[in-house]
Amino acid sequence: MTHAAVLDRKPVPSRWLIGRAELALIGITILWGGTFLIVHGAVTHSGPLYFVGLRFGTAALLTLPLAAPLLRGMTLRELWAGLVIGLGIFAGYTLQTWGLQTISSSSSAFITAAYVPLVPVLQWIILRRRPRLASWIGVVLAFIGLLLVAAPQDGVKLGKGDLITLVSTVPIALEIIFISLFAGSVNILRVTVVQLAVTSLLAFACMMPVGEAIPPFSWAVVIAACGLGAMTAIIQLVMNWAQRTVSPTRATLIYAGEPVWAGIIGRIAGDRLPPMALLGGAMIVAAVIVSELRLGKQADGPSPA
């Protein structure tokens, strides 16, 4: 899942346009939910770095024709924005893909959703924006929920895959913060193609240092990576377009459906979580929603979702 939406909004959009944008966000949220199951199957044939490199390289190549006419006008700020956001995407998705080697797609989706209530905490540390009461409640709910998702039958503990996926939420949350820092001052297409290319190049470049070999040719890996690359490109472009008119808070509430769709798709494919894990997933989704409510007087700035 990549949240590279630059918050570049048009003034006073019509309700009709907002409705179209919200439907588009719901559509890509369903796509997001399906990516976890695809990655879960692909990493049985490929290492995480190779798969991430192939996936985001495909997305960059598909986005390039749209951005190519505008690349001559790229500024140093846009190049820096793409580099920083790409670094966050690389770290987050590599760790998430690594975790998917040992945990189910549904569990990965629910744990990954914990990045939303984590964002205001990191904003407090980095940007000195104190979180609202709702944000703290969301963090507590997410923490309890991810413990229930992790190992409800063997006691409250986190396995290796759960811990790796949990760590992945930090760079994903940082990615969202980086986006908010550059909001409104960059060109969407130029930054998008740079961040996708940076993610791919970093993944391939890190294969040799960590000792990950190129896997034997597999149509399953190629089709999954290219398909996810196309989905990633669509998701990025739709987010960047839709969030011009949909408020960050409203968009975040729509994104809260991502792990729900992942759970539904996973269940159809035979991935049945225990009741306690489902309860934990529901608590994480509730944490995402609660963290966006306005319960206190303090504001932590615009939501970067």
Buried (B, 14 or more C-beta within 10 A) or exposed (E): BBBBBBBBBEEEBEEEBBEBBBEBBBBBBBBBBBBBBBBBBBBEBBBBBBBBBBBBBBBBBBBBEBBEEBBEEBEEEBBBBBBBBBBBBBBBBBBBBBBBBBBBBBBBBBBBBBBBBBBBBBBBEEBEBBBBBBBBBBBEBBBBBBBBBBBBEEEEEBBEBBBBBBBBBBBBBBBBBBBBBBBEEBBBBBBBBBBBBBBBBBBBEBBEEEEBEEEEEBEEBBEBBBBBBBBBBBBBBBBBBBBBBBBBBBBBBBBBBBBBBBBBBBEEBEBEBEEBBBBBBBBBBBBBBBBBBEEBEEEBEEBBB
